[in-house]
Amino acid sequence: MSATLSSHILDTHLGKPAADVAVTLHRIRDNGAATLLAHGTTNSDGRVTPDAWQFDTAIDSTEHQLNIGRYTVTFDTQSYFNAQQLTAFYPQVVIDFVINDASHYHVPLLLSAHGYSTYRGS
């Protein structure tokens, strides 16, 4: 049994969800090497739901399981802020986290052009 993952971006500068943000999911191996697992794009509500991840077809389907281990979620904030005609201080946000069991993991991002915050959501 594997975990599920979702994410949500709220643009605190504009006071609205951040739609159309490209997001990638990587598994981090014990040696530090990153393997691209999936990508997604935030919807109009700023969310990537568990069923919206598009897993990389170049990897074995057993890799599609979110088992116990270390992962990163990377948000392409540069493209998002370019579309808003704002200058971004952080061209991307990388959140490094650990999955410890088969529960649901929600990784929210509170974002502005010059800062961000995250936490484990529910």
CNS distance restraints for C-alpha pairs under 8 A (distance, minus, plus):
assign (resid   1 and name CA) (resid  65 and name CA) 7.92 0.50 0.50
assign (resid   1 and name CA) (resid  67 and name CA) 7.64 0.50 0.50
assign (resid   1 and name CA) (resid 102 and name CA) 6.14 0.50 0.50
assign (resid   2 and name CA) (resid  65 and name CA) 5.49 0.50 0.50
assign (resid   2 and name CA) (resid  66 and name CA) 5.05 0.50 0.50
assign (resid   2 and name CA) (resid  67 and name CA) 5.07 0.50 0.50
assign (resid   2 and name CA) (resid  68 and name CA) 7.91 0.50 0.50
assign (resid   2 and name CA) (resid 101 and name CA) 7.57 0.50 0.50
assign (resid   2 and name CA) (resid 102 and name CA) 4.79 0.50 0.50
assign (resid   2 and name CA) (resid 103 and name CA) 7.65 0.50 0.50
assign (resid   3 and name CA) (resid  65 and name CA) 7.43 0.50 0.50
assign (resid   3 and name CA) (resid  66 and name CA) 5.19 0.50 0.50
assign (resid   3 and name CA) (resid  67 and name CA) 6.32 0.50 0.50
assign (resid   3 and name CA) (resid  99 and name CA) 7.47 0.50 0.50
assign (resid   3 and name CA) (resid 101 and name CA) 6.60 0.50 0.50
assign (resid   3 and name CA) (resid 102 and name CA) 3.99 0.50 0.50
assign (resid   3 and name CA) (resid 103 and name CA) 5.02 0.50 0.50
assign (resid   3 and name CA) (resid 104 and name CA) 5.57 0.50 0.50
assign (resid   3 and name CA) (resid 105 and name CA) 7.08 0.50 0.50
assign (resid   4 and name CA) (resid  50 and name CA) 5.93 0.50 0.50
assign (resid   4 and name CA) (resid  66 and name CA) 6.77 0.50 0.50
assign (resid   4 and name CA) (resid 102 and name CA) 7.38 0.50 0.50
assign (resid   4 and name CA) (resid 103 and name CA) 6.64 0.50 0.50
assign (resid   4 and name CA) (resid 104 and name CA) 4.72 0.50 0.50
assign (resid   4 and name CA) (resid 105 and name CA) 6.02 0.50 0.50
assign (resid   5 and name CA) (resid  49 and name CA) 7.26 0.50 0.50
assign (resid   5 and name CA) (resid  50 and name CA) 5.20 0.50 0.50
assign (resid   5 and name CA) (resid 104 and name CA) 5.94 0.50 0.50
assign (resid   5 and name CA) (resid 105 and name CA) 4.82 0.50 0.50
assign (resid   5 and name CA) (resid 106 and name CA) 5.74 0.50 0.50
assign (resid   5 and name CA) (resid 107 and name CA) 7.62 0.50 0.50
assign (resid   6 and name CA) (resid  47 and name CA) 7.30 0.50 0.50
assign (resid   6 and name CA) (resid  48 and name CA) 5.48 0.50 0.50
assign (resid   6 and name CA) (resid  49 and name CA) 4.76 0.50 0.50
assign (resid   6 and name CA) (resid  50 and name CA) 5.04 0.50 0.50
assign (resid   6 and name CA) (resid 104 and name CA) 7.95 0.50 0.50
assign (resid   6 and name CA) (resid 105 and name CA) 6.44 0.50 0.50
assign (resid   6 and name CA) (resid 106 and name CA) 4.80 0.50 0.50
assign (resid   6 and name CA) (resid 107 and name CA) 6.33 0.50 0.50
assign (resid   7 and name CA) (resid  47 and name CA) 5.58 0.50 0.50
assign (resid   7 and name CA) (resid  48 and name CA) 5.15 0.50 0.50
assign (resid   7 and name CA) (resid  49 and name CA) 6.67 0.50 0.50
assign (resid   7 and name CA) (resid 106 and name CA) 5.43 0.50 0.50
assign (resid   7 and name CA) (resid 107 and name CA) 4.69 0.50 0.50
assign (resid   7 and name CA) (resid 108 and name CA) 5.18 0.50 0.50
assign (resid   7 and name CA) (resid 109 and name CA) 7.55 0.50 0.50
assign (resid   8 and name CA) (resid  17 and name CA) 7.91 0.50 0.50
assign (resid   8 and name CA) (resid  42 and name CA) 7.46 0.50 0.50
assign (resid   8 and name CA) (resid  45 and name CA) 7.96 0.50 0.50
assign (resid   8 and name CA) (resid  46 and name CA) 5.35 0.50 0.50
assign (resid   8 and name CA) (resid  47 and name CA) 4.28 0.50 0.50
assign (resid   8 and name CA) (resid  48 and name CA) 6.38 0.50 0.50
assign (resid   8 and name CA) (resid 106 and name CA) 7.85 0.50 0.50
assign (resid   8 and name CA) (resid 107 and name CA) 6.75 0.50 0.50
assign (resid   8 and name CA) (resid 108 and name CA) 4.64 0.50 0.50
assign (resid   8 and name CA) (resid 109 and name CA) 6.11 0.50 0.50
assign (resid   9 and name CA) (resid  17 and name CA) 5.89 0.50 0.50
assign (resid   9 and name CA) (resid  18 and name CA) 5.43 0.50 0.50
assign (resid   9 and name CA) (resid  19 and name CA) 7.95 0.50 0.50
assign (resid   9 and name CA) (resid  42 and name CA) 7.76 0.50 0.50
assign (resid   9 and name CA) (resid  46 and name CA) 5.09 0.50 0.50
assign (resid   9 and name CA) (resid  47 and name CA) 6.51 0.50 0.50
assign (resid   9 and name CA) (resid 108 and name CA) 5.88 0.50 0.50
assign (resid   9 and name CA) (resid 109 and name CA) 4.71 0.50 0.50
assign (resid   9 and name CA) (resid 110 and name CA) 5.88 0.50 0.50
assign (resid   9 and name CA) (resid 111 and name CA) 6.85 0.50 0.50
assign (resid  10 and name CA) (resid  15 and name CA) 7.29 0.50 0.50
assign (resid  10 and name CA) (resid  16 and name CA) 5.87 0.50 0.50
assign (resid  10 and name CA) (resid  17 and name CA) 4.34 0.50 0.50
assign (resid  10 and name CA) (resid  18 and name CA) 5.54 0.50 0.50
assign (resid  10 and name CA) (resid  46 and name CA) 6.61 0.50 0.50
assign (resid  10 and name CA) (resid 108 and name CA) 7.96 0.50 0.50
assign (resid  10 and name CA) (resid 109 and name CA) 6.39 0.50 0.50
assign (resid  10 and name CA) (resid 110 and name CA) 5.02 0.50 0.50
assign (resid  10 and name CA) (resid 111 and name CA) 6.02 0.50 0.50
assign (resid  11 and name CA) (resid  15 and name CA) 5.63 0.50 0.50
assign (resid  11 and name CA) (resid  16 and name CA) 5.38 0.50 0.50
assign (resid  11 and name CA) (resid  17 and name CA) 5.59 0.50 0.50
assign (resid  11 and name CA) (resid  18 and name CA) 5.49 0.50 0.50
assign (resid  11 and name CA) (resid 110 and name CA) 6.16 0.50 0.50
assign (resid  11 and name CA) (resid 111 and name CA) 4.81 0.50 0.50
assign (resid  11 and name CA) (resid 112 and name CA) 5.69 0.50 0.50
assign (resid  12 and name CA) (resid  16 and name CA) 6.85 0.50 0.50
assign (resid  12 and name CA) (resid 110 and name CA) 6.33 0.50 0.50
assign (resid  12 and name CA) (resid 111 and name CA) 5.65 0.50 0.50
assign (resid  12 and name CA) (resid 112 and name CA) 5.41 0.50 0.50
assign (resid  13 and name CA) (resid 111 and name CA) 7.33 0.50 0.50
assign (resid  13 and name CA) (resid 112 and name CA) 4.93 0.50 0.50
assign (resid  13 and name CA) (resid 113 and name CA) 6.98 0.50 0.50
assign (resid  14 and name CA) (resid 112 and name CA) 7.90 0.50 0.50
assign (resid  17 and name CA) (resid  44 and name CA) 7.21 0.50 0.50
assign (resid  17 and name CA) (resid  45 and name CA) 5.43 0.50 0.50
assign (resid  17 and name CA) (resid  46 and name CA) 4.61 0.50 0.50
assign (resid  18 and name CA) (resid  42 and name CA) 7.19 0.50 0.50
assign (resid  18 and name CA) (resid  44 and name CA) 7.46 0.50 0.50
assign (resid  18 and name CA) (resid  45 and name CA) 7.19 0.50 0.50
assign (resid  18 and name CA) (resid  46 and name CA) 4.67 0.50 0.50
assign (resid  18 and name CA) (resid  80 and name CA) 7.79 0.50 0.50
assign (resid  19 and name CA) (resid  41 and name CA) 7.81 0.50 0.50
assign (resid  19 and name CA) (resid  42 and name CA) 5.19 0.50 0.50
assign (resid  19 and name CA) (resid  43 and name CA) 5.30 0.50 0.50
assign (resid  19 and name CA) (resid  44 and name CA) 4.84 0.50 0.50
assign (resid  19 and name CA) (resid  45 and name CA) 6.40 0.50 0.50
assign (resid  19 and name CA) (resid  46 and name CA) 4.66 0.50 0.50
assign (resid  19 and name CA) (resid  47 and name CA) 7.66 0.50 0.50
assign (resid  20 and name CA) (resid  41 and name CA) 5.53 0.50 0.50
assign (resid  20 and name CA) (resid  42 and name CA) 5.00 0.50 0.50
assign (resid  20 and name CA) (resid  43 and name CA) 6.07 0.50 0.50
assign (resid  20 and name CA) (resid  44 and name CA) 7.19 0.50 0.50
assign (resid  20 and name CA) (resid  46 and name CA) 7.48 0.50 0.50
assign (resid  20 and name CA) (resid  80 and name CA) 7.26 0.50 0.50
assign (resid  21 and name CA) (resid  41 and name CA) 5.29 0.50 0.50
assign (resid  21 and name CA) (resid  42 and name CA) 5.22 0.50 0.50
assign (resid  21 and name CA) (resid  46 and name CA) 7.86 0.50 0.50
assign (resid  21 and name CA) (resid  75 and name CA) 6.76 0.50 0.50
assign (resid  21 and name CA) (resid  76 and name CA) 6.16 0.50 0.50
assign (resid  21 and name CA) (resid  77 and name CA) 6.92 0.50 0.50
assign (resid  21 and name CA) (resid  79 and name CA) 7.53 0.50 0.50
assign (resid  21 and name CA) (resid  80 and name CA) 5.86 0.50 0.50
assign (resid  22 and name CA) (resid  39 and name CA) 7.34 0.50 0.50
assign (resid  22 and name CA) (resid  40 and name CA) 5.98 0.50 0.50
assign (resid  22 and name CA) (resid  41 and name CA) 4.54 0.50 0.50
assign (resid  22 and name CA) (resid  42 and name CA) 6.74 0.50 0.50
assign (resid  22 and name CA) (resid  75 and name CA) 6.02 0.50 0.50
assign (resid  22 and name CA) (resid  76 and name CA) 5.41 0.50 0.50
assign (resid  23 and name CA) (resid  39 and name CA) 5.57 0.50 0.50
assign (resid  23 and name CA) (resid  40 and name CA) 5.15 0.50 0.50
assign (resid  23 and name CA) (resid  41 and name CA) 5.73 0.50 0.50
assign (resid  23 and name CA) (resid  42 and name CA) 7.47 0.50 0.50
assign (resid  23 and name CA) (resid  73 and name CA) 6.72 0.50 0.50
assign (resid  23 and name CA) (resid  74 and name CA) 5.48 0.50 0.50
assign (resid  23 and name CA) (resid  75 and name CA) 4.66 0.50 0.50
assign (resid  23 and name CA) (resid  76 and name CA) 6.36 0.50 0.50
assign (resid  24 and name CA) (resid  36 and name CA) 7.37 0.50 0.50
assign (resid  24 and name CA) (resid  37 and name CA) 7.76 0.50 0.50
assign (resid  24 and name CA) (resid  38 and name CA) 5.86 0.50 0.50
assign (resid  24 and name CA) (resid  39 and name CA) 4.24 0.50 0.50
assign (resid  24 and name CA) (resid  40 and name CA) 6.35 0.50 0.50
assign (resid  24 and name CA) (resid  73 and name CA) 5.62 0.50 0.50
assign (resid  24 and name CA) (resid  74 and name CA) 5.19 0.50 0.50
assign (resid  24 and name CA) (resid  75 and name CA) 6.81 0.50 0.50
assign (resid  25 and name CA) (resid  36 and name CA) 6.17 0.50 0.50
assign (resid  25 and name CA) (resid  37 and name CA) 5.61 0.50 0.50
assign (resid  25 and name CA) (resid  38 and name CA) 5.15 0.50 0.50
assign (resid  25 and name CA) (resid  39 and name CA) 5.99 0.50 0.50
assign (resid  25 and name CA) (resid  71 and name CA) 7.09 0.50 0.50
assign (resid  25 and name CA) (resid  72 and name CA) 5.77 0.50 0.50
assign (resid  25 and name CA) (resid  73 and name CA) 4.69 0.50 0.50
assign (resid  25 and name CA) (resid  74 and name CA) 6.60 0.50 0.50
assign (resid  26 and name CA) (resid  34 and name CA) 5.86 0.50 0.50
assign (resid  26 and name CA) (resid  35 and name CA) 5.22 0.50 0.50
assign (resid  26 and name CA) (resid  36 and name CA) 4.46 0.50 0.50
assign (resid  26 and name CA) (resid  37 and name CA) 5.25 0.50 0.50
assign (resid  26 and name CA) (resid  38 and name CA) 7.10 0.50 0.50
assign (resid  26 and name CA) (resid  71 and name CA) 5.54 0.50 0.50
assign (resid  26 and name CA) (resid  72 and name CA) 5.20 0.50 0.50
assign (resid  26 and name CA) (resid  73 and name CA) 6.55 0.50 0.50
assign (resid  27 and name CA) (resid  34 and name CA) 5.61 0.50 0.50
assign (resid  27 and name CA) (resid  35 and name CA) 5.23 0.50 0.50
assign (resid  27 and name CA) (resid  36 and name CA) 6.65 0.50 0.50
assign (resid  27 and name CA) (resid  37 and name CA) 6.65 0.50 0.50
assign (resid  27 and name CA) (resid  69 and name CA) 7.61 0.50 0.50
assign (resid  27 and name CA) (resid  70 and name CA) 6.11 0.50 0.50
assign (resid  27 and name CA) (resid  71 and name CA) 4.44 0.50 0.50
assign (resid  27 and name CA) (resid  72 and name CA) 6.54 0.50 0.50
assign (resid  28 and name CA) (resid  32 and name CA) 5.74 0.50 0.50
assign (resid  28 and name CA) (resid  33 and name CA) 5.68 0.50 0.50
assign (resid  28 and name CA) (resid  34 and name CA) 4.56 0.50 0.50
assign (resid  28 and name CA) (resid  35 and name CA) 6.51 0.50 0.50
assign (resid  28 and name CA) (resid  69 and name CA) 7.59 0.50 0.50
assign (resid  28 and name CA) (resid  70 and name CA) 5.33 0.50 0.50
assign (resid  28 and name CA) (resid  71 and name CA) 5.34 0.50 0.50
assign (resid  28 and name CA) (resid  72 and name CA) 7.21 0.50 0.50
assign (resid  29 and name CA) (resid  33 and name CA) 5.27 0.50 0.50
assign (resid  29 and name CA) (resid  34 and name CA) 6.30 0.50 0.50
assign (resid  29 and name CA) (resid  35 and name CA) 7.76 0.50 0.50
assign (resid  29 and name CA) (resid  70 and name CA) 7.27 0.50 0.50
assign (resid  36 and name CA) (resid  56 and name CA) 7.10 0.50 0.50
assign (resid  37 and name CA) (resid  55 and name CA) 5.63 0.50 0.50
assign (resid  37 and name CA) (resid  56 and name CA) 5.58 0.50 0.50
assign (resid  37 and name CA) (resid  59 and name CA) 7.46 0.50 0.50
assign (resid  37 and name CA) (resid  63 and name CA) 7.18 0.50 0.50
assign (resid  37 and name CA) (resid  64 and name CA) 6.78 0.50 0.50
assign (resid  38 and name CA) (resid  53 and name CA) 5.94 0.50 0.50
assign (resid  38 and name CA) (resid  54 and name CA) 5.20 0.50 0.50
assign (resid  38 and name CA) (resid  55 and name CA) 4.01 0.50 0.50
assign (resid  38 and name CA) (resid  56 and name CA) 5.28 0.50 0.50
assign (resid  39 and name CA) (resid  53 and name CA) 5.75 0.50 0.50
assign (resid  39 and name CA) (resid  54 and name CA) 5.39 0.50 0.50
assign (resid  39 and name CA) (resid  55 and name CA) 6.58 0.50 0.50
assign (resid  39 and name CA) (resid  56 and name CA) 7.61 0.50 0.50
assign (resid  40 and name CA) (resid  48 and name CA) 6.56 0.50 0.50
assign (resid  40 and name CA) (resid  52 and name CA) 6.46 0.50 0.50
assign (resid  40 and name CA) (resid  53 and name CA) 5.09 0.50 0.50
assign (resid  40 and name CA) (resid  54 and name CA) 6.08 0.50 0.50
assign (resid  41 and name CA) (resid  47 and name CA) 7.94 0.50 0.50
assign (resid  41 and name CA) (resid  48 and name CA) 6.39 0.50 0.50
assign (resid  42 and name CA) (resid  46 and name CA) 4.84 0.50 0.50
assign (resid  42 and name CA) (resid  47 and name CA) 4.72 0.50 0.50
assign (resid  42 and name CA) (resid  48 and name CA) 4.99 0.50 0.50
assign (resid  43 and name CA) (resid  47 and name CA) 5.31 0.50 0.50
assign (resid  43 and name CA) (resid  48 and name CA) 6.56 0.50 0.50
assign (resid  48 and name CA) (resid  52 and name CA) 5.97 0.50 0.50
assign (resid  48 and name CA) (resid  53 and name CA) 7.12 0.50 0.50
assign (resid  49 and name CA) (resid  53 and name CA) 7.24 0.50 0.50
assign (resid  55 and name CA) (resid  64 and name CA) 6.55 0.50 0.50
assign (resid  57 and name CA) (resid  61 and name CA) 7.76 0.50 0.50
assign (resid  59 and name CA) (resid  63 and name CA) 6.64 0.50 0.50
assign (resid  60 and name CA) (resid  64 and name CA) 7.58 0.50 0.50
assign (resid  61 and name CA) (resid  65 and name CA) 7.91 0.50 0.50
assign (resid  66 and name CA) (resid  99 and name CA) 7.67 0.50 0.50
assign (resid  66 and name CA) (resid 102 and name CA) 8.00 0.50 0.50
assign (resid  67 and name CA) (resid  99 and name CA) 6.94 0.50 0.50
assign (resid  67 and name CA) (resid 100 and name CA) 7.97 0.50 0.50
assign (resid  67 and name CA) (resid 101 and name CA) 7.35 0.50 0.50
assign (resid  67 and name CA) (resid 102 and name CA) 7.12 0.50 0.50
assign (resid  68 and name CA) (resid  98 and name CA) 7.37 0.50 0.50
assign (resid  68 and name CA) (resid  99 and name CA) 4.97 0.50 0.50
assign (resid  68 and name CA) (resid 100 and name CA) 5.03 0.50 0.50
assign (resid  68 and name CA) (resid 101 and name CA) 5.93 0.50 0.50
assign (resid  68 and name CA) (resid 102 and name CA) 7.69 0.50 0.50
assign (resid  69 and name CA) (resid  98 and name CA) 5.59 0.50 0.50
assign (resid  69 and name CA) (resid  99 and name CA) 5.35 0.50 0.50
assign (resid  69 and name CA) (resid 100 and name CA) 6.77 0.50 0.50
assign (resid  70 and name CA) (resid  96 and name CA) 7.32 0.50 0.50
assign (resid  70 and name CA) (resid  97 and name CA) 5.84 0.50 0.50
assign (resid  70 and name CA) (resid  98 and name CA) 4.38 0.50 0.50
assign (resid  70 and name CA) (resid  99 and name CA) 6.30 0.50 0.50
assign (resid  71 and name CA) (resid  96 and name CA) 5.89 0.50 0.50
assign (resid  71 and name CA) (resid  97 and name CA) 5.49 0.50 0.50
assign (resid  71 and name CA) (resid  98 and name CA) 6.06 0.50 0.50
assign (resid  71 and name CA) (resid  99 and name CA) 7.51 0.50 0.50
assign (resid  72 and name CA) (resid  94 and name CA) 6.44 0.50 0.50
assign (resid  72 and name CA) (resid  95 and name CA) 5.39 0.50 0.50
assign (resid  72 and name CA) (resid  96 and name CA) 4.39 0.50 0.50
assign (resid  72 and name CA) (resid  97 and name CA) 6.13 0.50 0.50
assign (resid  73 and name CA) (resid  94 and name CA) 5.73 0.50 0.50
assign (resid  73 and name CA) (resid  95 and name CA) 5.27 0.50 0.50
assign (resid  73 and name CA) (resid  96 and name CA) 6.71 0.50 0.50
assign (resid  74 and name CA) (resid  92 and name CA) 6.73 0.50 0.50
assign (resid  74 and name CA) (resid  93 and name CA) 5.61 0.50 0.50
assign (resid  74 and name CA) (resid  94 and name CA) 4.37 0.50 0.50
assign (resid  74 and name CA) (resid  95 and name CA) 6.41 0.50 0.50
assign (resid  75 and name CA) (resid  92 and name CA) 5.51 0.50 0.50
assign (resid  75 and name CA) (resid  93 and name CA) 5.16 0.50 0.50
assign (resid  75 and name CA) (resid  94 and name CA) 6.48 0.50 0.50
assign (resid  76 and name CA) (resid  80 and name CA) 6.82 0.50 0.50
assign (resid  76 and name CA) (resid  91 and name CA) 6.69 0.50 0.50
assign (resid  76 and name CA) (resid  92 and name CA) 4.87 0.50 0.50
assign (resid  76 and name CA) (resid  93 and name CA) 6.95 0.50 0.50
assign (resid  77 and name CA) (resid  81 and name CA) 6.11 0.50 0.50
assign (resid  77 and name CA) (resid  88 and name CA) 7.33 0.50 0.50
assign (resid  77 and name CA) (resid  90 and name CA) 6.98 0.50 0.50
assign (resid  77 and name CA) (resid  91 and name CA) 5.35 0.50 0.50
assign (resid  77 and name CA) (resid  92 and name CA) 4.89 0.50 0.50
assign (resid  77 and name CA) (resid  93 and name CA) 6.75 0.50 0.50
assign (resid  78 and name CA) (resid  82 and name CA) 6.04 0.50 0.50
assign (resid  78 and name CA) (resid  88 and name CA) 6.02 0.50 0.50
assign (resid  78 and name CA) (resid  90 and name CA) 7.09 0.50 0.50
assign (resid  78 and name CA) (resid  91 and name CA) 4.26 0.50 0.50
assign (resid  78 and name CA) (resid  92 and name CA) 6.20 0.50 0.50
assign (resid  79 and name CA) (resid  83 and name CA) 6.25 0.50 0.50
assign (resid  79 and name CA) (resid  91 and name CA) 7.89 0.50 0.50
assign (resid  80 and name CA) (resid  84 and name CA) 6.53 0.50 0.50
assign (resid  81 and name CA) (resid  85 and name CA) 6.10 0.50 0.50
assign (resid  81 and name CA) (resid  86 and name CA) 5.08 0.50 0.50
assign (resid  81 and name CA) (resid  87 and name CA) 6.35 0.50 0.50
assign (resid  81 and name CA) (resid  88 and name CA) 5.99 0.50 0.50
assign (resid  81 and name CA) (resid 113 and name CA) 7.11 0.50 0.50
assign (resid  82 and name CA) (resid  86 and name CA) 5.79 0.50 0.50
assign (resid  82 and name CA) (resid  87 and name CA) 6.83 0.50 0.50
assign (resid  82 and name CA) (resid  88 and name CA) 7.77 0.50 0.50
assign (resid  86 and name CA) (resid 113 and name CA) 7.00 0.50 0.50
assign (resid  87 and name CA) (resid 113 and name CA) 6.54 0.50 0.50
assign (resid  88 and name CA) (resid 113 and name CA) 4.72 0.50 0.50
assign (resid  88 and name CA) (resid 114 and name CA) 6.35 0.50 0.50
assign (resid  89 and name CA) (resid 113 and name CA) 6.10 0.50 0.50
assign (resid  89 and name CA) (resid 114 and name CA) 5.18 0.50 0.50
assign (resid  89 and name CA) (resid 115 and name CA) 7.57 0.50 0.50
assign (resid  90 and name CA) (resid 113 and name CA) 7.38 0.50 0.50
assign (resid  90 and name CA) (resid 114 and name CA) 6.91 0.50 0.50
assign (resid  90 and name CA) (resid 115 and name CA) 7.48 0.50 0.50
assign (resid  99 and name CA) (resid 105 and name CA) 7.69 0.50 0.50
assign (resid 104 and name CA) (resid 122 and name CA) 7.57 0.50 0.50
assign (resid 105 and name CA) (resid 120 and name CA) 7.27 0.50 0.50
assign (resid 105 and name CA) (resid 121 and name CA) 7.16 0.50 0.50
assign (resid 105 and name CA) (resid 122 and name CA) 6.83 0.50 0.50
assign (resid 106 and name CA) (resid 120 and name CA) 6.08 0.50 0.50
assign (resid 106 and name CA) (resid 121 and name CA) 4.86 0.50 0.50
assign (resid 106 and name CA) (resid 122 and name CA) 5.58 0.50 0.50
assign (resid 107 and name CA) (resid 118 and name CA) 7.12 0.50 0.50
assign (resid 107 and name CA) (resid 119 and name CA) 6.57 0.50 0.50
assign (resid 107 and name CA) (resid 120 and name CA) 5.53 0.50 0.50
assign (resid 107 and name CA) (resid 121 and name CA) 5.86 0.50 0.50
assign (resid 108 and name CA) (resid 118 and name CA) 5.72 0.50 0.50
assign (resid 108 and name CA) (resid 119 and name CA) 6.36 0.50 0.50
assign (resid 108 and name CA) (resid 120 and name CA) 7.00 0.50 0.50
assign (resid 108 and name CA) (resid 121 and name CA) 6.30 0.50 0.50
assign (resid 109 and name CA) (resid 116 and name CA) 6.87 0.50 0.50
assign (resid 109 and name CA) (resid 117 and name CA) 5.95 0.50 0.50
assign (resid 109 and name CA) (resid 118 and name CA) 4.85 0.50 0.50
assign (resid 109 and name CA) (resid 119 and name CA) 7.57 0.50 0.50
assign (resid 110 and name CA) (resid 116 and name CA) 5.43 0.50 0.50
assign (resid 110 and name CA) (resid 117 and name CA) 5.12 0.50 0.50
assign (resid 110 and name CA) (resid 118 and name CA) 6.18 0.50 0.50
assign (resid 111 and name CA) (resid 115 and name CA) 6.24 0.50 0.50
assign (resid 111 and name CA) (resid 116 and name CA) 4.48 0.50 0.50
assign (resid 111 and name CA) (resid 117 and name CA) 6.70 0.50 0.50
assign (resid 112 and name CA) (resid 116 and name CA) 6.04 0.50 0.50
